[in-house]
Amino acid sequence: MRRSTVDDVNGGGGARFLGVRTWVVVLIALFGFWLSHTFLAPAIESGTRSGVSVVNGPHA
């Protein structure tokens, strides 16, 4: 009987964490850095800040 290996669990193609391939995470991170230098950066930042304030709610 053959023993199960990490490659068997991961599908045999590189490291995976929570089912996400490493190259996908790197690609998303690089895309985020690229977006930060475009005209969309202020809109993304204000949207992020307002979303954080909604989640955090008012603090006394």
C-alpha positions in Angstrom: 0.0 0.0 0.0 1.4 3.4 -1.0 1.7 6.2 1.6 0.0 9.5 1.0 2.4 12.4 0.5 2.1 16.2 0.6 2.1 16.3 -3.2 -0.9 13.9 -3.3 -2.9 16.3 -1.0 -1.8 19.4 -2.9 -2.6 18.0 -6.3 1.1 17.6 -7.1 1.7 21.2 -8.3 3.5 23.4 -5.8 2.6 24.7 -2.4 -1.0 25.5 -1.6 -2.5 27.2 1.4 -6.2 27.0 1.9 -6.6 25.8 -1.7 -4.9 28.9 -3.2 -1.8 28.5 -5.4 1.3 30.6 -4.5 1.5 32.2 -7.9 -2.1 33.5 -7.6 -1.3 35.2 -4.3 1.8 36.8 -5.8 -0.1 37.9 -8.9 -2.8 39.6 -6.8 -0.2 41.3 -4.6 1.7 42.7 -7.7 -1.6 43.8 -9.2 -2.4 45.7 -5.9 1.0 47.4 -6.0 0.4 48.4 -9.6 -3.1 49.8 -8.8 -1.6 51.9 -6.1 0.2 54.0 -8.7 -2.8 54.6 -10.9 -5.7 57.1 -10.9 -7.8 54.5 -9.0 -5.7 54.7 -5.8 -7.7 57.5 -4.1 -11.0 55.8 -4.8 -9.7 52.4 -3.4 -8.2 54.1 -0.3 -11.4 56.0 0.5 -13.5 52.9 -0.1 -11.3 50.9 2.2 -11.4 53.6 4.9 -15.2 53.9 4.8 -15.5 50.1 4.9 -13.3 49.9 7.9 -15.2 52.6 9.7 -18.5 50.7 9.0 -17.1 47.5 10.4 -15.5 49.1 13.4 -18.6 51.2 14.2 -18.6 54.2 16.4 -16.3 54.2 19.4 -17.2 56.1 22.5 
